[in-house]
Amino acid sequence: MDLLQELMVDDNRTIFFSTHIATDLDRIADYIAFIQRGELVFNKSIHDVAEDYALVKGGVELLDRDTETAFVHVHRAPTGFEALTDNIKEVKNIFGDSVVIEQASLEDIMYHFKGGLQHV
């Protein structure tokens, strides 16, 4: 990782780095291209990824077919739900203060895009 960071100091270079280790991406990446099953899900700057995605937590009674359209993926549990959204404004309009909205980590984003599977 240190060697890659040294090489990246030169703005005239591009380094393609493939990994599933989100902490490495957080540490070194300027841009993230997320590919799942051979399809490009998104290609964004690390800054845009942090701004565009959020975790939403609330009670399962808030969920229905219409409200779930605001989410990429929803994980239900006996204590409530956790969901990933790429439309924070819509979530705020739908749910107001009845949910908690937190910044999503790359690991959170990868987990939810894979449908909640543990192996990211």
VOFI-88086 format. One record per atom (N, C-alpha, C): z, y, x; residue in three letters. Coordinates in steps of 0.1 Angstrom, whole numbers, plus 5000, padded with zeros to 4 digits. Each point is the difference from the previous one (the first is absolute). Example, Ala and Ser with C-alpha at 12.3 -4.5 7.8 and 13.67 -1.06 7.14 Angstrom:
VOFI-88086
507849435132ALA500050124991ALA500050125009ALA499350114996SER500050115009SER500850114992SER
END
This chain:
VOFI-88086
500049885008MET500050124992MET500050135009MET500849995011ASP500050125008ASP498650035007ASP499349895004LEU498750025005LEU499050054990LEU500149964988LEU499150054989LEU500350154998LEU501350045000GLN500350144998GLN499550085011GLN500149955013GLU499450085011GLU498550024998GLU499349894996LEU498650014998LEU499650104989LEU500950014990MET499750094989MET500150145003MET500650045011VAL500250145003VAL498650065002VAL499049935004ASP498750055002ASP499350004986ASP499850124995ASP499450024987ASP498649954998ASP499449965011ASN498649955000ASN499949854998ASN501149944997ARG500149854998ARG500449964986ARG499549894996THR500449944988THR500449865003THR501249974995ILE500549865002ILE500249934986ILE499349894999PHE500249924988PHE501149905002PHE501050004992PHE501249925002PHE500349934987PHE499949875001SER500249914988SER501449945000SER500850024990THR501349945000THR500650004986THR500949914997HIS500750004988HIS501450055002HIS500450055012ILE501350055003ILE500050154997ILE500650034989ALA500050144995ALA500750105009ALA501049955007THR500750095009THR499150045012THR499149915004ASP499150045011ASP499050114995ASP499649984987LEU499150104995LEU500650144998LEU501350004995ASP500750124999ASP500150075013ASP500249925011ARG500250065013ARG498850055007ARG498849944997ILE498850035008ILE498850064992ILE499949974988ALA498850024992ALA499850154996ALA498850055001ASP499750134994ASP499349984986ASP499349894999TYR499349964988TYR500349854997TYR500049974987ILE500249864996ILE498849964991ILE499449895004ALA499049944991ALA500749874996ALA500349994987PHE500649884994PHE499049914994PHE499849885005ILE499049914995ILE500849884995ILE499649964988GLN500649884993GLN498949914995GLN500049885004ARG499049904995ARG498650055003ARG499850065012GLY498750055004GLY499550134993GLY500950064992GLU499650124993GLU500950125005GLU499350115002LEU500750125005LEU500850064988LEU501350005001VAL500950054989VAL500150165002VAL500250045012PHE500050155003PHE499850025014PHE499650125004ASN499850045014ASN500550155000ASN501250025004LYS500650135000LYS500850035012LYS500250135002SER500950045011SER501449954997SER500849985010ILE501449954998ILE500750104992ILE499750135002HIS500650114992HIS499749994985HIS498749984997ASP499649984986ASP500649884994ASP500149895007VAL500649884994VAL501550034996VAL500750075009ALA501450044997ALA500150094988ALA499050094998GLU500150094989GLU499549944987GLU499049915001ASP499449954988ASP500749884993ASP500949935006TYR500649894995TYR501550024998TYR500649954990ALA501450014998ALA500549874993ALA501349975002LEU500749894993LEU500750074988LEU499949934988VAL500650054988VAL501049894996VAL501250044996LYS501049904996LYS500650054987LYS500249904991GLY500650044987GLY500349874992GLY500450034988GLY500349894991GLY498749934994GLY500149874998VAL498849934995VAL499650054985VAL501050054993GLU499750054987GLU499050114999GLU499850075012LEU499050115001LEU498649955001LEU499849875003LEU498749955002LEU499349954987LEU498850034999ASP499149944990ASP498650005005ASP499049954993ARG498749995004ARG499450145005ARG500450114993ASP499550135003ASP500650065012ASP501449995001THR500650065012THR499749925013THR499749874999GLU499749935012GLU498750045006GLU499150074993THR498850045006THR500150105011THR501250065001ALA500350095011ALA500449945013ALA500049865000PHE500449935012PHE499049915006PHE500149995013VAL499149905007VAL500649864998VAL501349995000HIS500649874998HIS501550024996HIS500549924991VAL501350014995VAL500849875003VAL501250015005HIS500949895002HIS501150014991HIS500249904991ARG501150014990ARG501249915006ARG501250054997ALA501249925004ALA501050024988ALA501049925000PRO501050024989PRO500750135000PRO500050075011THR500750135001THR499050124998THR498749974999GLY499150114998GLY498649975006GLY499250105002PHE498749985006PHE499950085013PHE499149965009GLU499550085011GLU498549995000GLU499450115001ALA498550014999ALA499550095010ALA498749985004LEU499350085009LEU499050084992LEU500050145003THR499050084993THR499250085011THR498750034996ASP499250095008ASP499750124992ASP500850024989ASN499850124992ASN501450054996ASN500750075009ILE501350044998ILE500150104989ILE499050094999LYS500050104989LYS500049944986LYS499249894999GLU500049934987GLU501349944997GLU500649945010VAL501349934998VAL501150104995VAL499950125007LYS501050104996LYS499850054985LYS498750014997ASN499750044986ASN500449904990ASN499849875003ILE500349894990ILE501649984999ILE500649995012PHE501449965000PHE501050115002PHE499650125005GLY500950115002GLY501249965009GLY501250034996ASP501249975009ASP500649864997ASP499349924992SER500549864997SER499849905010SER499350035011VAL499749915011VAL500450075013VAL500149925011VAL500250055013VAL498749985008VAL499650115006ILE498750005008ILE500450025015ILE499649905008GLU500350005014GLU498749995008GLU500050055012GLN498849995009GLN499949855003GLN498849955000ALA499749865003ALA499749985015ALA500549905006SER499749975014SER498749925000SER499449995012LEU498849915001LEU500349864996LEU501149955003GLU500449874996GLU500149984985GLU500650104993ASP500050004986ASP498650004994ASP499150085005ILE498750014995ILE499349875002ILE500149945011MET499349875003MET500649894991MET501350004998TYR500649904991TYR499550014986TYR499950124995HIS499650024986HIS498549974998HIS499250045010PHE498549984999PHE499849855000PHE500849925007LYS499849865000LYS500749934988LYS500450084990GLY500549944988GLY501449965001GLY500850055010GLY501349965001GLY500349885009GLY498949955006LEU500249885009LEU500750045012LEU500949915005GLN500850035011GLN499350015014GLN498949925001HIS499350015013HIS499050115000HIS500350115007VAL499250115000VAL499250015013VAL
END
